Amino acid sequence: MRFLFISLGLISAILAVVLAVLPLYNFAFFPAIAALIFGIIAFFKGKKENKPKHTVQLIFLLTIISLALASFKSVTTTTEVGDTEQLEQREENSLEDSIEELEDIDISE
């Protein structure tokens, strides 16, 4: 049972670190919380059985790194809205072009 929680904790912690580095850093919080929960359960299971706690410490270390990276990115990243006039003009032009193409199509056979 302890091995299952250690495995799930390591997978979740590694996934959290990978997501924290990618532009999808907002999704890193979910596997990080799961890794913390699995790590705590594995810690208490290992404490009862007097097993070594090195892998549990690795889970906690990876989780702390991912939470720190994701938190740092969420605080320092600013969202900027670009010039919407160009986008609206491009959308309007593509709409006009598609209407012209539809008018040119002859459906009668």
C-alpha positions in Angstrom: 0.0 0.0 0.0 2.9 2.3 0.8 4.5 1.6 -2.6 1.2 2.6 -4.3 1.1 6.0 -2.6 4.8 6.6 -3.3 4.3 5.8 -6.9 1.3 8.0 -7.2 3.1 10.8 -5.3 6.2 10.6 -7.6 4.1 10.6 -10.7 2.1 13.6 -9.5 5.2 15.5 -8.3 7.0 15.0 -11.6 3.9 16.0 -13.6 3.6 19.1 -11.4 7.2 20.1 -12.1 6.8 19.6 -15.8 3.6 21.7 -15.9 5.2 24.4 -13.7 7.9 24.9 -16.3 5.6 24.9 -19.3 3.3 27.8 -20.2 0.5 25.7 -18.6 1.8 26.6 -15.1 -1.7 27.2 -13.7 -2.5 23.5 -14.0 0.6 22.6 -11.9 -1.3 23.3 -8.7 -3.6 20.3 -9.0 -1.0 17.5 -9.3 1.1 19.3 -6.7 -1.7 19.1 -4.2 -2.3 15.5 -5.1 1.5 14.8 -4.6 1.4 16.4 -1.2 -1.6 14.3 -0.2 0.0 11.1 -1.5 3.3 12.0 0.2 1.7 12.6 3.5 -0.1 9.2 3.3 3.1 7.4 2.3 5.0 9.2 5.1 2.5 7.9 7.8 2.4 4.4 6.3 6.2 4.3 6.3 6.4 5.7 9.8 4.2 2.8 11.1 6.4 0.2 9.3 9.8 1.9 10.1 10.7 2.2 6.4 13.2 4.7 5.0 11.7 8.0 4.0 14.0 9.1 1.3 11.5 8.8 -1.6 8.9 10.6 0.5 11.3 13.4 1.0 11.9 13.5 -2.8 8.1 13.8 -3.3 8.0 16.7 -1.0 11.0 18.4 -2.6 9.6 18.1 -6.1 6.3 19.4 -4.9 7.8 22.4 -3.2 9.8 23.2 -6.3 6.8 23.0 -8.6 4.6 25.1 -6.2 7.4 27.7 -6.0 7.8 27.9 -9.8 4.1 28.0 -10.5 3.5 30.6 -7.8 6.4 32.7 -9.0 5.1 32.6 -12.6 1.5 33.4 -11.6 2.7 36.5 -9.7 5.1 37.8 -12.2 3.4 37.1 -15.5 1.2 39.9 -16.8 -1.4 39.4 -19.4 -1.4 42.0 -22.2 -4.2 42.6 -24.6 -2.9 43.4 -28.1 -4.4 45.7 -30.7 -7.9 44.4 -31.3 -8.5 46.7 -34.3 -6.3 44.6 -36.6 -8.0 41.4 -35.4 -11.4 42.8 -36.1 -10.4 44.1 -39.5 -8.9 40.7 -40.4 -12.1 38.9 -39.2 -14.2 41.3 -41.2 -12.1 40.7 -44.3 -12.3 37.0 -44.0 -16.0 37.1 -43.5 -16.4 39.2 -46.7 -14.2 36.8 -48.6 -16.1 33.8 -47.5 -19.4 35.5 -48.5 -18.0 36.3 -51.9 -16.9 32.7 -52.4 -20.3 31.4 -51.4 -22.0 33.7 -53.9 -19.8 32.3 -56.7 -20.8 28.7 -56.1 -23.4 27.4 -58.5 -25.6 24.8 -56.9 -27.9 24.0 -59.7 -27.1 20.9 -61.7 
